[in-house]
């Protein structure tokens, strides 16, 4: 067992959870619910005919760029990063929570061994660090910075409820929205894409250049240069 996994297990226990190694990979549990990183569940959404209609893929697209470099600054369990990588992007995933990063790392390693996912996973790279501190060091190295601060309103399905009930033991929704957005802009990407609940206010009272909206979520897109609204 490596040191990172031991650290993650210790942090999980401090939150009243257990992080265990099972036959199908790492599992986070509170004794009742279980959560793991399983990218195979997203395979139906990775078909090219469906990817073209994904709002996130459309929001992150850069005209004239065949393989955009995207920094997912709030990676979580990497579902959105997988969609972007399947669409051809190179995705750098930042996750600071040791437990979530352990689940994500395990999911990436298992998916890399599956023929249908290996080419996609090859375009994904995990950084287990805080993106707010790291992003200023990535100036002009990414086309897109993607932000998906956790928000408790996204609880429509039982699976999502389970995910957020467990993850909220570990980290709360982003409270320093201004710092997160400033860090994203400090990397000087061509655009910042922010995922929000459909009726939620903009992140850090920012004024997006434009938005793409679905039934439950919207993607606010900021095209620098940009000044935060006061």
C-alpha positions, -999 to 999 in steps of 0.1 A, spaced: 0 0 0 15 33 -10 18 64 13 -8 84 -7 -34 57 -2 -26 54 35 -30 92 39 -63 91 20 -76 63 42 -66 82 74 -84 113 62 -115 93 53 -116 78 88 -114 113 103 -145 122 83 -163 90 96 -158 71 63 -138 41 51 -118 39 20 -113 2 11 -98 -18 -17 -123 -42 -32 -125 -64 -63 -136 -35 -84 -112 -9 -71 -113 16 -43 -146 22 -26 -156 50 -2 -183 41 22 -201 53 54 -213 17 61 -246 23 42 -237 40 9 -207 32 -14 -190 54 -40 -163 46 -65 -149 61 -96 -163 40 -125 -158 56 -159 -175 27 -177 -209 41 -167 -202 70 -190 -195 49 -221 -229 56 -237 -222 94 -236 -188 90 -253 -202 81 -287 -192 108 -312 -228 115 -322 -237 123 -285 -205 141 -277 -212 167 -303 -244 177 -284 -229 178 -249 -231 214 -237 -198 212 -219 -180 201 -251 -196 229 -270 -187 254 -243 -151 243 -243 -146 242 -280 -120 266 -294 -124 275 -331 -95 263 -352 -80 242 -324 -81 204 -329 -68 194 -295 -75 220 -269 -56 219 -236 -81 220 -208 -74 225 -171 -102 210 -150 -95 230 -118 -122 212 -98 -119 176 -111 -139 157 -85 -144 122 -98 -135 133 -134 -168 127 -152 -167 160 -170 -129 156 -178 -137 123 -194 -162 139 -217 -137 166 -227 -110 140 -233 -133 118 -254 -140 149 -275 -103 151 -282 -91 176 -256 -59 171 -235 -72 174 -199 -52 183 -168 -72 173 -137 -66 191 -104 -80 176 -72 -68 187 -38 -88 164 -15 -67 133 -8 -96 109 -6 -113 121 -38 -79 121 -56 -73 85 -45 -107 75 -59 -100 94 -91 -65 80 -95 -78 44 -90 -106 50 -116 -81 64 -142 -58 34 -136 -86 8 -141 -100 26 -171 -66 28 -188 -67 -11 -190 -100 -11 -209 -96 -10 -247 -127 12 -252 -114 38 -227 -76 36 -229 -73 61 -258 -94 86 -239 -76 81 -205 -43 87 -223 -53 123 -228 -60 128 -191 -34 137 -164 -41 140 -127 -24 166 -104 -31 160 -67 -29 196 -56 -49 228 -50 -56 245 -83 -60 279 -67 -23 279 -58 -12 260 -90 -30 279 -118 -9 310 -118 20 287 -127 2 276 -159 2 310 -177 -4 306 -214 -2 268 -211 -40 260 -214 -67 270 -239 -95 265 -214 -98 265 -176 -129 246 -165 -146 253 -131 -173 231 -115 -175 242 -78 -195 217 -59 -231 229 -54 -256 211 -32 -285 218 -56 -275 191 -80 -294 163 -63 -319 152 -89 -311 115 -90 -304 89 -63 -269 83 -76 -261 120 -74 -276 123 -40 -254 94 -28 -223 110 -44 -228 144 -27 -238 130 7 -205 112 8 -184 139 -7 -197 165 15 -182 147 44 -148 155 28 -151 190 13 -178 216 12 -189 237 -19 -163 263 -28 -165 292 -4 -137 313 -20 -153 318 -54 -134 350 -61 -100 333 -55 -110 304 -77 -120 326 -106 -90 349 -102 -67 319 -103 -84 307 -135 -80 340 -151 -44 343 -140 -36 313 -162 -46 335 -192 -66 309 -210 -86 316 -241 -117 311 -221 -129 301 -187 -159 277 -186 -180 276 -154 -207 250 -146 -236 263 -126 -271 253 -116 -295 267 -142 -310 293 -118 -279 300 -97 -261 333 -97 -229 336 -116 -197 326 -99 -182 354 -78 -207 378 -94 -188 376 -127 -203 387 -160 -200 359 -185 -193 367 -222 -221 342 -230 -238 311 -216 -251 278 -228 -281 265 -209 -296 230 -205 -326 219 -184 -307 216 -151 -273 233 -156 -257 261 -176 -222 268 -187 -211 304 -183 -182 312 -206 -157 341 -199 -135 352 -227 -105 372 -214 -96 400 -210 -120 401 -182 -126 422 -150 -146 407 -122 -178 426 -114 -179 445 -82 
